[in-house]
Amino acid sequence: MFRSITSKLFISASLALTVLISGCSTDKMISRKVAKEFKNSAIIKEYMVGFALYNMDSKKMLYQKDADKYFTPASNTKLFTFYTSLKMLPEDMPALKYIERNDSLIFWGTGDPSFLHSTLKSKNTYNFLASSNKKLFFAPGRYEGNFYGEGWAWDDYNAYYQPEINELPITDNMIATKYAASNKISIEPKMFAPLFKTDSAKTKGDFYVVRDFLTNNFVTPLIDAKPTYNQQIPYKTSPQTTVDVLTDTLHKPVGLIKMKIPTDAKTFYGAKRDSVLKHMMLPSDNFIAEHLLLVCSNQLGDTLSTDKAINYAVKNYLSFLPDKPRWVDGSGLSRKDLFTPRDIVFLLDTIYKQVNNREKLFDMLPAGGKSGTLRNAYPKTDTPFVYGKTGSLSGVHNQSGYVLTKKGKMYIYSFMNNNFVRPTSDIRGEMVRIVTYIHDNF
């Protein structure tokens, strides 16, 4: 009897040891093969590259290349905003703070980006204000910050990807213009239409609208718009512009009032948080990312502050990171943001556990060959094998996420490329080649 039990224990221990040794040898084999792919790359030696590949089962790094070095993350920053929002925001977005006093409804912004967002189409807040039979008053003053994030390139002010930051964003803080008919364009919100003027000296090139940097004056060229014309132009924000846009869209007057939030102010909840997060991630929406951090700071007190939200998140939710990040904005437009590849890998592992639903998480992320910013990076397959987040600025192109292999494994990776002068397509192609190699072979 004793010999039988001893024999069984010995066999069990031997099997466990065999599995452990096999796992270790497999990890070492993967490390060697991936290292070889990097070593044999014709272009990776030309610029700064950081890479980390992580085994979620064994909780070990399989391969690292300068994974402890800091890189400009670009829109990989949105992964940090995504995680912070999961931790701090309820399932329904806090859309407004408000009180009702006699015949008036007074409201304050929370930074909620979903109010009449062009893609989200959320009308909860709109309907709440439009259906009120009271006089409407907006009370500004909660936002502590500039109209641009720290370290942003101000010469991109006219570009769709850089709308301004404020406490009550409406219609993406942008004007939507597109071809209408007879070489004319439509302008929404309509209140901005009188501010469009034609420059008779501009008679060459494509039809393109340019806003004055400091005002909401817009210049169009003396050129016919083509049927394909479609442009979103950030407008200059201010409390007065906010109430003007509200008045225009609600079709009822909205006034300005100076008033601090009283302790009995109620919260009106709007769009579903996860639908907002999904739209931030798939097209990499900078506007949503920046304002999500303001909504997070709304949960902490009366002021809306990007710095406050970031500092709180770093202190309370990101202590597990091996390298302290330098994080300054929600979107990654700032080159002051600095993260390491291994930080991003550990963050992705934590996000996976936080969501605790693989199908739900992957539906919220760009999928290789299928959706979002990874749609055209990878070939279309019956089932995508890459889910993650891209990040691009001039000389920066990164990709971090989850890669599923043909052998049924799932690994986390972060691939960061900085300071290259080649076309971005070359960098993307090399990332895709190596990540596909991992999918095919492991």
C-alpha positions as CSV (number, residue, x, y, z in Angstrom):
1,M,0.0,0.0,0.0
2,F,2.8,2.4,1.0
3,R,4.8,1.5,-2.1
4,S,1.7,2.1,-4.3
5,I,1.0,5.6,-2.9
6,T,4.7,6.5,-3.1
7,S,4.8,5.3,-6.7
8,K,1.8,7.4,-7.6
9,L,3.3,10.5,-5.9
10,F,6.5,9.9,-7.8
11,I,4.7,9.6,-11.1
12,S,2.6,12.7,-10.5
13,A,5.7,14.7,-9.5
14,S,7.6,13.4,-12.5
15,L,4.7,14.5,-14.8
16,A,4.5,17.9,-13.2
17,L,8.3,18.3,-13.6
18,T,8.1,17.2,-17.2
19,V,5.4,19.7,-18.0
20,L,7.4,22.4,-16.2
21,I,10.6,21.6,-18.1
22,S,8.6,21.3,-21.4
23,G,7.0,24.7,-20.8
24,C,10.4,26.3,-20.0
25,S,12.0,24.8,-23.0
26,T,9.1,25.9,-25.2
27,D,9.4,29.5,-23.8
28,K,13.1,29.4,-24.6
29,M,12.5,28.1,-28.1
30,I,10.0,30.9,-28.8
31,S,12.4,33.5,-27.4
32,R,15.2,32.3,-29.6
33,K,13.1,32.2,-32.7
34,V,11.6,35.6,-32.2
35,A,15.0,37.1,-31.4
36,K,16.2,35.6,-34.7
37,E,13.4,37.4,-36.6
38,F,14.5,40.7,-35.1
39,K,18.1,40.0,-35.8
40,N,17.5,39.2,-39.4
41,S,15.2,42.2,-40.0
42,A,16.6,44.4,-42.8
43,I,15.1,47.6,-41.4
44,I,14.7,47.4,-37.6
45,K,18.3,48.4,-37.1
46,E,17.6,51.8,-38.6
47,Y,15.5,53.2,-35.7
48,M,14.5,52.7,-32.1
49,V,12.5,49.6,-31.4
50,G,11.1,48.2,-28.2
51,F,9.3,44.9,-28.0
52,A,7.8,42.6,-25.3
53,L,6.1,39.3,-25.7
54,Y,4.3,37.8,-22.7
55,N,2.9,34.4,-21.9
56,M,-0.4,34.9,-20.1
57,D,-0.5,31.3,-18.9
58,S,3.0,31.1,-17.4
59,K,3.0,34.8,-16.5
60,K,6.5,35.2,-18.0
61,M,8.1,37.4,-20.6
62,L,9.0,35.2,-23.6
63,Y,11.1,37.8,-25.3
64,Q,12.1,41.4,-24.7
65,K,14.0,43.9,-26.8
66,D,14.6,47.2,-24.9
67,A,11.3,46.5,-23.2
68,D,12.4,48.6,-20.2
69,K,13.2,51.7,-22.4
70,Y,10.7,54.6,-22.7
71,F,9.1,55.3,-26.0
72,T,6.6,57.9,-27.4
73,P,3.4,55.9,-27.3
74,A,1.1,58.0,-29.5
75,S,-2.4,56.5,-29.4
76,N,-1.2,53.5,-27.3
77,T,-1.9,56.0,-24.6
78,K,-5.6,55.4,-25.1
79,L,-5.1,52.0,-23.4
80,F,-4.4,53.8,-20.2
81,T,-7.4,56.0,-20.6
82,F,-9.5,52.9,-21.4
83,Y,-8.4,51.1,-18.2
84,T,-8.8,54.3,-16.1
85,S,-12.4,54.7,-17.4
86,L,-13.2,51.1,-16.7
87,K,-12.1,51.6,-13.1
88,M,-13.6,55.0,-12.4
89,L,-16.8,55.3,-14.5
90,P,-20.2,53.7,-14.0
91,E,-21.9,51.8,-16.8
92,D,-23.9,54.9,-17.7
93,M,-21.9,58.0,-18.4
94,P,-22.4,61.0,-16.0
95,A,-23.6,63.5,-18.6
96,L,-24.6,66.6,-16.6
97,K,-24.8,67.9,-13.1
98,Y,-28.0,69.9,-12.6
99,I,-30.5,71.5,-10.2
100,E,-34.0,72.8,-10.7
101,R,-34.7,76.2,-9.0
102,N,-38.2,77.6,-9.4
103,D,-38.7,78.1,-13.2
104,S,-35.0,77.3,-14.1
105,L,-32.9,74.3,-14.9
106,I,-29.3,75.0,-14.2
107,F,-26.7,72.6,-15.4
108,W,-22.9,72.0,-15.4
109,G,-20.8,69.9,-17.8
110,T,-19.0,66.7,-16.8
111,G,-16.8,66.5,-19.9
112,D,-19.0,63.8,-21.4
113,P,-18.0,63.5,-25.1
114,S,-21.2,61.6,-26.2
115,F,-23.5,64.6,-26.3
116,L,-24.6,64.7,-30.0
117,H,-21.5,62.9,-31.0
118,S,-21.5,62.4,-34.8
119,T,-21.0,58.6,-34.6
120,L,-22.3,57.6,-31.2
121,K,-25.7,59.3,-32.0
122,S,-26.5,59.5,-28.3
123,K,-29.5,61.8,-27.7
124,N,-30.1,61.1,-24.0
125,T,-28.8,64.5,-22.9
126,Y,-30.3,66.3,-25.8
127,N,-33.7,64.9,-25.0
128,F,-33.4,65.7,-21.3
129,L,-32.7,69.4,-22.1
130,A,-35.1,69.6,-25.0
131,S,-38.0,68.2,-23.1
132,S,-37.6,70.4,-20.0
133,N,-40.3,73.1,-19.7
134,K,-38.0,75.2,-17.6
135,K,-35.6,78.0,-18.6
136,L,-32.2,76.6,-19.3
137,F,-29.0,78.0,-17.9
138,F,-25.4,76.6,-18.4
139,A,-23.0,77.3,-15.6
140,P,-19.3,77.2,-16.9
141,G,-16.1,77.2,-14.9
142,R,-15.5,73.6,-13.8
143,Y,-12.7,72.8,-16.3
144,E,-9.2,73.6,-15.2
145,G,-7.0,73.4,-18.2
146,N,-6.2,74.7,-21.6
147,F,-8.1,74.1,-24.8
148,Y,-5.2,71.8,-25.9
149,G,-3.4,69.1,-24.0
150,E,0.1,69.5,-22.7
151,G,2.7,69.2,-25.6
152,W,0.2,69.2,-28.4
153,A,1.2,70.6,-31.9
154,W,-0.8,73.8,-32.2
155,D,-0.4,74.0,-36.0
156,D,-2.8,71.0,-36.3
157,Y,-5.6,73.1,-34.9
158,N,-7.6,72.8,-38.2
159,A,-7.4,69.0,-38.4
160,Y,-10.3,66.8,-37.5
161,Y,-8.2,64.8,-35.1
162,Q,-7.5,67.7,-32.8
163,P,-10.7,69.4,-31.5
164,E,-10.5,71.5,-28.4
165,I,-11.1,70.3,-24.9
166,N,-13.8,71.9,-22.7
167,E,-16.3,71.0,-20.0
168,L,-19.4,70.6,-22.1
169,P,-18.4,69.3,-25.5
170,I,-21.2,69.2,-28.2
171,T,-21.1,67.7,-31.7
172,D,-17.5,66.5,-31.3
173,N,-16.6,70.2,-30.8
174,M,-16.5,70.3,-34.6
175,I,-18.4,71.6,-37.6
176,A,-19.4,69.0,-40.2
177,T,-19.2,70.3,-43.8
178,K,-19.9,68.2,-46.9
179,Y,-20.9,68.6,-50.5
180,A,-24.6,69.4,-50.8
181,A,-25.7,70.2,-54.3
182,S,-24.7,72.5,-57.2
183,N,-21.1,72.8,-55.9
184,K,-22.4,74.1,-52.5
185,I,-21.6,72.7,-49.1
186,S,-23.8,72.0,-46.0
187,I,-22.7,73.3,-42.6
188,E,-23.8,71.8,-39.3
189,P,-24.4,73.3,-36.7
190,K,-26.1,75.9,-39.0
191,M,-25.2,78.8,-36.6
192,F,-21.7,78.8,-38.0
193,A,-22.7,79.2,-41.7
194,P,-22.6,83.1,-41.6
195,L,-19.0,82.9,-40.5
196,F,-17.8,81.2,-43.7
197,K,-16.3,83.6,-46.2
198,T,-14.8,83.0,-49.6
199,D,-11.2,84.1,-50.4
200,S,-11.3,85.1,-54.1
201,A,-7.5,84.8,-54.2
202,K,-7.6,81.1,-53.6
203,T,-8.4,79.6,-57.0
204,K,-6.1,76.5,-57.1
205,G,-6.0,73.2,-55.4
206,D,-8.7,71.2,-53.7
207,F,-11.7,72.7,-51.9
208,Y,-10.6,72.9,-48.2
209,V,-11.9,75.1,-45.4
210,V,-9.5,76.8,-43.0
211,R,-10.5,78.4,-39.7
212,D,-8.8,81.4,-38.1
213,F,-6.7,80.1,-35.2
214,L,-8.2,82.4,-32.5
215,T,-11.7,82.9,-33.8
216,N,-14.6,81.1,-35.5
217,N,-14.0,82.7,-38.8
218,F,-13.7,80.3,-41.7
219,V,-12.3,80.7,-45.2
220,T,-13.3,78.8,-48.3
221,P,-11.4,78.9,-51.6
222,L,-13.0,80.2,-54.8
223,I,-13.2,76.6,-56.1
224,D,-16.2,74.3,-56.7
225,A,-16.6,71.6,-54.0
226,K,-16.6,68.1,-55.4
227,P,-19.2,65.5,-54.6
228,T,-16.6,63.6,-52.5
229,Y,-15.9,66.6,-50.3
230,N,-16.4,65.9,-46.6
231,Q,-14.5,67.8,-43.8
232,Q,-14.8,68.1,-40.1
233,I,-13.4,71.3,-38.7
234,P,-12.8,72.0,-35.0
235,Y,-14.5,75.1,-33.8
236,K,-13.1,77.6,-31.2
237,T,-14.7,76.8,-27.9
238,S,-15.9,79.2,-25.2
239,P,-18.8,79.4,-22.8
240,Q,-20.7,81.7,-25.2
241,T,-20.1,79.4,-28.1
242,T,-21.4,76.5,-26.0
243,V,-24.7,78.2,-25.3
244,D,-25.0,79.3,-28.9
245,V,-24.5,75.8,-30.2
246,L,-27.0,74.5,-27.6
247,T,-29.5,77.2,-28.6
248,D,-29.1,76.3,-32.3
249,T,-29.4,72.5,-31.8
250,L,-32.1,72.5,-29.1
251,H,-34.2,75.2,-30.9
252,K,-34.8,77.0,-27.6
253,P,-32.9,79.7,-25.7
254,V,-30.0,78.8,-23.3
255,G,-28.5,81.3,-21.0
256,L,-25.2,81.7,-19.1
257,I,-25.0,81.9,-15.4
258,K,-22.2,82.1,-12.9
259,M,-22.8,79.6,-10.2
260,K,-20.8,76.9,-8.3
261,I,-22.3,73.4,-8.0
262,P,-24.3,73.1,-4.8
263,T,-24.1,70.0,-2.7
264,D,-27.6,68.9,-3.8
265,A,-26.9,68.9,-7.5
266,K,-28.1,65.8,-9.2
267,T,-26.4,63.8,-12.0
268,F,-28.1,63.0,-15.3
269,Y,-26.7,59.8,-16.9
270,G,-26.4,59.5,-20.7
271,A,-24.7,57.0,-23.0
272,K,-23.4,53.6,-22.1
273,R,-19.8,53.8,-21.0
274,D,-18.7,50.8,-23.0
275,S,-20.1,52.1,-26.3
276,V,-18.1,55.3,-25.7
277,L,-15.0,53.3,-24.9
278,K,-15.4,51.1,-28.0
279,H,-15.7,54.2,-30.3
280,M,-12.6,55.7,-28.7
281,M,-10.6,52.5,-29.4
282,L,-11.8,51.4,-32.9
283,P,-11.2,54.7,-34.9
284,S,-8.8,56.0,-32.2
285,D,-10.9,59.0,-31.4
286,N,-8.7,61.7,-29.7
287,F,-11.7,63.9,-28.8
288,I,-13.4,61.1,-26.8
289,A,-10.1,60.1,-25.1
290,E,-9.4,63.5,-23.8
291,H,-12.9,64.1,-22.5
292,L,-13.1,60.7,-20.8
293,L,-10.4,61.8,-18.4
294,L,-12.5,64.8,-17.6
295,V,-15.5,62.6,-16.8
296,C,-13.1,60.5,-14.6
297,S,-12.1,63.7,-12.7
298,N,-15.8,64.5,-12.3
299,Q,-16.0,61.5,-10.1
300,L,-13.4,63.0,-7.8
301,G,-14.9,66.4,-7.1
302,D,-16.2,69.7,-8.5
303,T,-13.3,70.5,-10.8
304,L,-12.6,68.9,-14.2
305,S,-8.8,68.3,-14.7
306,T,-6.8,66.0,-16.9
307,D,-3.9,66.1,-14.4
308,K,-6.2,65.2,-11.5
309,A,-7.6,62.1,-13.2
310,I,-4.1,60.9,-14.4
311,N,-2.5,61.5,-11.0
312,Y,-5.3,59.6,-9.3
313,A,-5.1,56.7,-11.7
314,V,-1.3,56.4,-11.5
315,K,-1.5,56.4,-7.6
316,N,-4.5,54.1,-7.2
317,Y,-4.7,51.8,-10.2
318,L,-1.3,51.6,-11.8
319,S,1.1,50.6,-9.0
320,F,1.6,47.2,-10.6
321,L,3.6,48.8,-13.5
322,P,7.3,48.0,-13.5
323,D,8.2,51.4,-14.8
324,K,6.5,54.7,-13.7
325,P,4.9,56.2,-16.8
326,R,5.1,59.8,-17.9
327,W,1.5,60.4,-18.8
328,V,0.1,63.8,-19.7
329,D,-3.0,63.5,-21.9
330,G,-5.8,61.1,-22.7
331,S,-5.2,60.6,-26.4
332,G,-1.4,60.4,-27.0
333,L,-1.3,63.5,-29.2
334,S,1.5,64.7,-26.8
335,R,5.1,63.7,-27.4
336,K,5.6,64.2,-23.7
337,D,3.9,60.9,-23.0
338,L,6.4,58.1,-22.4
339,F,5.7,54.5,-21.7
340,T,7.8,51.3,-21.8
341,P,6.7,48.2,-23.8
342,R,6.6,46.1,-20.7
343,D,4.4,48.6,-19.0
344,I,1.9,48.3,-21.8
345,V,2.1,44.5,-21.7
346,F,1.3,44.4,-18.0
347,L,-1.5,46.9,-18.5
348,L,-3.1,44.7,-21.3
349,D,-2.9,41.7,-18.9
350,T,-4.7,43.7,-16.2
351,I,-7.3,45.0,-18.7
352,Y,-8.0,41.4,-19.7
353,K,-8.6,40.4,-16.1
354,Q,-10.7,43.6,-15.4
355,V,-13.1,43.1,-18.3
356,N,-13.2,39.3,-17.5
357,N,-14.9,38.6,-20.8
358,R,-12.7,37.9,-23.8
359,E,-15.5,38.3,-26.4
360,K,-16.6,41.6,-24.9
361,L,-13.1,43.0,-24.7
362,F,-12.1,41.9,-28.2
363,D,-15.3,43.5,-29.6
364,M,-14.1,46.8,-28.1
365,L,-10.7,46.6,-29.8
366,P,-9.5,47.0,-33.4
367,A,-9.3,43.5,-35.0
368,G,-6.7,42.6,-37.6
369,G,-8.3,42.5,-41.1
370,K,-11.7,43.3,-39.7
371,S,-12.2,46.5,-37.8
372,G,-10.8,49.8,-36.6
373,T,-7.2,50.9,-37.1
374,L,-6.1,47.3,-37.7
375,R,-8.6,46.6,-40.4
376,N,-6.2,47.2,-43.3
377,A,-3.0,46.2,-41.4
378,Y,-3.6,42.5,-41.6
379,P,-5.2,40.3,-44.2
380,K,-8.8,39.5,-43.8
381,T,-9.3,36.0,-42.3
382,D,-12.4,34.1,-41.0
383,T,-11.3,34.8,-37.5
384,P,-9.0,37.7,-36.7
385,F,-5.8,36.7,-34.8
386,V,-4.8,40.1,-33.6
387,Y,-6.7,42.5,-31.3
388,G,-5.1,45.6,-30.1
389,K,-4.3,49.3,-30.4
390,T,-2.2,51.2,-32.8
391,G,-0.4,54.5,-32.2
392,S,1.0,56.9,-34.9
393,L,2.6,60.3,-35.0
394,S,5.3,61.5,-37.4
395,G,8.2,59.1,-36.9
396,V,6.2,57.0,-34.4
397,H,4.2,53.8,-35.2
398,N,3.3,51.3,-32.4
399,Q,1.0,48.3,-32.0
400,S,0.1,46.6,-28.8
401,G,-2.4,43.9,-28.1
402,Y,-3.3,40.2,-28.0
403,V,-2.1,37.7,-30.7
404,L,-3.8,34.3,-31.0
405,T,-1.7,31.5,-32.4
406,K,-2.5,28.5,-34.6
407,K,-1.7,26.3,-31.7
408,G,-4.4,27.8,-29.6
409,K,-2.2,30.0,-27.4
410,M,-2.8,33.7,-26.7
411,Y,0.1,36.1,-26.0
412,I,0.3,39.8,-25.2
413,Y,2.7,41.9,-27.1
414,S,3.8,45.5,-27.4
415,F,5.7,46.7,-30.4
416,M,7.0,50.3,-30.3
417,N,8.8,52.0,-33.1
418,N,10.2,55.6,-32.7
419,N,12.4,57.9,-34.7
420,F,12.2,56.4,-38.1
421,V,12.4,58.3,-41.4
422,R,11.0,55.5,-43.7
423,P,7.4,55.6,-44.8
424,T,5.1,54.4,-42.0
425,S,3.9,51.6,-44.3
426,D,7.4,50.0,-44.1
427,I,7.3,50.0,-40.3
428,R,3.8,48.6,-40.3
429,G,4.7,45.9,-42.7
430,E,7.6,44.8,-40.5
431,M,5.4,44.7,-37.4
432,V,2.8,42.7,-39.2
433,R,5.4,40.2,-40.5
434,I,6.8,39.5,-37.0
435,V,3.4,39.3,-35.3
436,T,2.1,37.0,-38.1
437,Y,5.2,34.8,-37.6
438,I,4.2,34.4,-33.9
439,H,0.7,33.5,-34.9
440,D,1.8,31.0,-37.5
441,N,4.5,29.2,-35.5
442,F,3.6,29.2,-31.8
